[in-house]
Amino acid sequence: MTARLFHRIGAIIILAWLSVSLAACSGFVKGGDNRHNIPLPAALVSALTAMGSSPGEGMVVRIFKKEEVLEVWKRTSSGQYKLFKTYEICSYSGDLGPKFKEGDRQSPEGFYTISPGLMNPKSAYYLAFNTGFPNKFDRAHGRTGSNLMVHGDCKSVGCYAMTDAGIAEIYALARETFKGGNPSFQLQIFPFRMTASNMAQHADSQHLDFWKNIKQGHDLFEVNKAPPAWDVCDKRYIFNAVANGPLNPLGPCPATAPNAALEAKMQADDATLSNALAARERQAAEEAAIKARGEAVSGFFSGIGNMFNSDANVAPVMSGQPAPQPQSPLPRS
């Protein structure tokens, strides 16, 4: 009886311990980790107020791969957006250019719409939001990939990795934007600062046409200081289209709203790019001509050298027989 009693008491103690342990784990998973609800630092709120904005106002996030920076822009009382803060990207994977397929370890480029459903408060990489890749443009081109994030932990496999402190602020800014009644915010991802000189520097890239396409959206934001409405038609991005409802990504494109400032900027940038390409072609032609002249001169002097050294490479004839003796001259008559 005593042994049986001790067994029962032991079983009760073990069950009680398991119950407490499981409750503790459950509490940790569901509510113990509150990093996604940490309030914005007072300094950030003050900075937003100073620029004529607030935590609940709309926002735009822009990423520039080459420069390894992420920008947060906030809408101000004027209705225009101003640059609020720039964060250093800790790590991204791949090269300049868009993502094509699952497993290529490439970070995406393009325009994406981030809604609350894409936020991940329980990310294994501290905090995260999904870029929404593949979007309408990506799918029209048959591109594949999943779980392409902006997250913390400074590790990347196709994602944009921030520091934990950086993603904590970015996540909180997005959270407050949603709380302010905004259904989404725009994410713009570019290979580099979309200046004419940078475009010219990468003019021989296979991605140039794609970059010219997304540069239109970049420039619209620069001119208007407001996120452009984007859609996809004819397998390309279109911005501020004059249309009712979503477009067919494979169908023809409608007209776009006229913008004189944008047209002037695009013409100036196109001229700069054309001049840069022409200068590059001239330089390539000059280098080819110099190389050809050098090869011609080298060939000329090589030919002359062969003429003077023509006997040097003639092998002597060896018969192995003794040389004939010279004959005595005949007597004169």
C-alpha positions in Angstrom: 0.0 0.0 0.0 2.8 2.4 0.9 4.6 1.8 -2.4 1.4 2.3 -4.3 0.7 5.5 -2.5 4.1 6.9 -3.3 3.6 6.0 -7.0 0.3 7.9 -7.0 1.8 10.9 -5.3 4.7 10.9 -7.8 2.3 10.7 -10.7 0.3 13.6 -9.4 3.5 15.7 -9.0 4.7 14.9 -12.5 1.3 15.7 -14.1 1.2 19.0 -12.1 4.7 19.9 -13.3 3.8 19.1 -16.9 0.7 21.2 -16.7 2.6 24.2 -15.4 5.3 23.7 -18.0 2.9 23.4 -20.9 1.0 26.4 -19.7 4.2 28.4 -19.5 5.2 27.4 -23.1 1.7 28.2 -24.3 1.8 31.6 -22.6 5.3 32.4 -24.1 4.2 31.5 -27.7 0.9 33.3 -27.6 1.5 36.3 -25.5 4.9 36.2 -23.8 6.8 37.6 -26.8 5.5 41.2 -27.3 8.3 42.6 -29.6 5.8 43.4 -32.4 3.8 45.7 -30.0 6.7 47.7 -28.6 5.7 51.4 -28.9 7.6 53.7 -31.2 10.4 55.5 -29.3 9.4 59.0 -28.2 12.3 60.4 -30.2 10.7 59.0 -33.4 7.3 60.3 -32.6 8.8 63.8 -32.0 10.7 63.6 -35.2 7.5 62.8 -37.1 5.7 65.7 -35.5 8.5 68.1 -36.4 8.3 67.2 -40.1 4.5 67.6 -40.1 3.6 64.0 -39.9 2.4 61.4 -37.4 2.7 57.7 -36.7 -0.7 57.0 -38.3 0.1 58.7 -41.6 0.8 56.8 -44.8 4.3 55.6 -45.6 6.4 54.4 -48.5 9.5 52.2 -48.2 12.2 52.4 -50.8 15.2 50.0 -51.1 18.3 50.6 -53.1 20.4 47.5 -53.5 23.8 48.9 -54.6 23.8 51.6 -51.9 22.5 49.0 -49.3 19.9 51.4 -47.8 16.3 51.2 -46.9 14.3 54.5 -46.8 11.1 55.2 -44.9 9.0 58.1 -46.3 6.0 59.5 -44.4 3.1 61.5 -45.7 3.0 65.0 -44.2 0.2 67.5 -43.6 0.8 68.9 -47.1 -0.2 65.6 -48.6 3.3 65.0 -50.0 5.8 62.5 -48.7 9.1 63.4 -47.1 12.1 61.2 -46.3 11.8 60.3 -42.6 14.7 57.9 -41.9 17.3 55.9 -43.8 18.4 52.4 -42.5 21.5 50.5 -43.5 20.7 47.1 -45.0 22.8 44.6 -43.2 22.7 42.0 -45.9 21.0 41.0 -49.2 21.8 38.1 -51.5 22.3 37.9 -55.2 23.4 40.5 -57.7 21.8 43.6 -59.2 18.7 42.6 -61.1 15.3 41.0 -60.5 14.5 37.6 -59.0 13.6 34.9 -61.6 13.0 31.6 -59.9 12.8 29.8 -56.6 16.2 29.0 -55.3 18.2 31.5 -57.3 19.2 33.3 -54.1 18.3 36.6 -55.7 16.6 39.4 -53.9 13.6 40.9 -55.8 13.2 44.3 -57.5 10.1 46.1 -58.5 6.9 47.6 -56.9 5.0 45.7 -54.2 2.0 46.4 -52.0 2.4 45.5 -48.3 -0.9 44.8 -46.4 -1.3 43.8 -42.7 -1.5 40.1 -43.8 2.1 40.3 -45.0 3.4 41.3 -41.6 5.1 38.5 -39.5 5.3 39.4 -35.8 6.7 35.9 -34.9 9.5 35.7 -37.5 12.4 33.5 -36.7 14.4 36.5 -37.9 13.2 38.8 -35.1 10.5 40.7 -37.0 9.6 40.7 -40.7 7.2 41.6 -43.5 6.8 39.7 -46.7 7.6 41.7 -49.9 4.7 40.0 -51.7 6.9 38.4 -54.3 5.8 37.2 -56.8 3.5 40.1 -57.7 1.4 40.6 -60.8 4.4 41.6 -62.9 6.5 38.6 -61.7 3.7 36.2 -62.3 3.2 37.6 -65.9 6.8 36.7 -66.5 6.5 33.2 -64.9 8.8 34.1 -62.0 8.7 31.9 -58.9 9.7 32.3 -55.3 8.3 32.4 -51.8 8.9 34.0 -48.4 11.0 36.9 -49.8 11.1 39.1 -46.7 12.5 42.2 -45.2 13.5 41.0 -41.7 16.1 41.2 -38.9 18.9 39.0 -37.8 21.3 40.3 -40.5 21.2 37.0 -42.5 19.9 36.8 -46.1 18.9 34.1 -48.6 17.0 36.1 -51.2 15.7 38.5 -48.5 16.7 42.0 -47.3 18.1 41.6 -43.8 18.2 44.5 -41.4 19.6 44.7 -37.9 17.1 43.7 -35.2 17.0 47.3 -34.0 16.3 48.6 -37.5 13.5 46.1 -38.3 11.9 46.9 -34.9 11.5 50.5 -35.9 10.4 49.8 -39.4 7.9 47.2 -38.2 6.5 49.6 -35.6 6.2 52.4 -38.2 4.3 50.0 -40.5 2.1 48.9 -37.6 1.1 52.5 -36.7 0.5 53.3 -40.4 -2.1 50.5 -40.5 -3.6 51.6 -37.2 -4.0 55.0 -38.8 -6.5 53.6 -41.3 -4.1 53.0 -44.2 -4.8 49.6 -45.8 -1.3 49.2 -47.2 2.0 50.8 -47.9 4.1 50.7 -51.1 7.4 49.0 -51.3 9.7 50.1 -54.1 12.9 48.1 -54.7 15.6 49.4 -57.1 19.0 48.1 -58.2 20.6 51.5 -57.4 19.8 55.2 -57.3 18.0 55.6 -60.6 20.0 58.5 -61.9 20.9 59.0 -65.5 24.6 58.5 -64.7 24.0 55.2 -62.9 21.8 54.0 -65.7 24.5 54.8 -68.2 27.1 53.0 -66.0 25.0 49.8 -66.3 23.8 50.4 -69.9 25.2 47.0 -71.1 23.2 45.1 -68.5 20.6 42.5 -69.7 18.2 44.1 -67.3 18.3 47.6 -68.8 14.8 47.5 -70.3 13.4 46.4 -67.0 15.2 49.1 -65.1 14.0 51.7 -67.6 10.4 50.5 -66.8 10.7 50.7 -63.0 12.5 54.0 -63.3 9.3 55.6 -64.6 7.7 54.8 -61.2 10.8 56.0 -59.4 10.8 59.3 -61.3 7.0 59.8 -60.7 7.6 59.5 -56.9 10.6 61.9 -57.2 8.5 64.5 -59.1 5.2 64.2 -57.2 6.5 63.1 -53.8 3.6 60.6 -53.7 3.5 56.9 -54.4 2.3 56.2 -58.0 -0.5 53.8 -58.6 1.0 50.8 -60.4 -0.5 48.0 -62.4 0.7 45.6 -65.1 -0.2 45.4 -68.8 1.7 44.1 -71.8 3.9 42.3 -69.3 5.3 45.6 -68.0 4.7 48.1 -65.2 2.4 51.0 -65.9 2.0 53.9 -63.5 -1.0 56.2 -63.0 -2.9 54.6 -65.8 -6.2 56.1 -66.9 -8.3 53.0 -66.5 -11.3 51.6 -64.6 -10.4 48.5 -62.6 -7.4 46.1 -62.8 -5.6 45.6 -66.1 -4.9 42.4 -67.9 -1.1 41.8 -67.4 -0.9 40.3 -70.9 -3.2 42.8 -72.6 -2.6 46.2 -74.2 -1.8 49.2 -72.0 -4.1 52.2 -71.7 -3.1 55.8 -71.6 -1.4 57.3 -68.6 -2.1 60.6 -66.9 0.0 63.4 -68.5 2.8 64.9 -66.3 4.9 67.7 -67.8 7.5 67.6 -65.1 8.0 63.8 -65.5 8.2 64.2 -69.3 10.9 66.8 -69.0 12.9 64.7 -66.5 12.6 61.6 -68.7 13.7 63.4 -71.8 16.7 64.9 -70.0 17.7 61.5 -68.5 17.2 59.8 -71.9 19.5 62.4 -73.5 22.1 61.9 -70.8 21.9 58.1 -71.3 22.1 58.4 -75.1 25.2 60.6 -74.9 26.8 58.2 -72.4 26.1 55.3 -74.7 27.5 57.2 -77.7 30.6 58.1 -75.8 31.1 54.5 -74.7 30.7 53.3 -78.3 33.3 55.9 -79.5 35.7 54.8 -76.7 35.2 51.2 -77.7 35.9 52.0 -81.3 39.0 54.0 -80.5 40.3 51.1 -78.3 39.6 48.6 -81.1 41.4 50.8 -83.6 44.4 51.3 -81.3 44.6 47.5 -80.7 44.4 46.9 -84.5 47.2 49.4 -85.2 49.3 47.8 -82.5 48.8 44.4 -83.9 49.6 45.7 -87.4 52.9 47.3 -86.3 53.8 44.3 -84.3 53.3 42.1 -87.3 55.3 44.4 -89.5 58.4 44.4 -87.3 58.0 40.7 -86.8 58.1 40.2 -90.5 61.3 42.3 -90.8 62.9 40.3 -88.1 62.1 37.1 -89.8 63.8 38.3 -93.0 67.1 39.1 -91.3 67.1 35.9 -89.3 66.0 33.6 -92.1 69.2 31.5 -92.0 69.3 31.3 -88.3 66.8 28.6 -88.2 68.2 26.5 -91.2 69.5 23.2 -89.9 73.0 22.1 -91.2 73.1 19.0 -93.5 75.2 16.3 -91.8 76.1 13.3 -94.1 78.6 11.6 -91.9 81.1 11.4 -94.9 84.6 13.0 -94.9 84.8 16.3 -96.7 86.5 15.9 -100.3 90.1 17.0 -100.6 90.8 20.1 -102.7 92.5 19.3 -106.1 95.9 20.8 -107.2 95.6 23.5 -109.9 96.5 22.4 -113.4 99.8 23.6 -114.8 99.6 26.4 -117.3 100.6 25.6 -120.8 
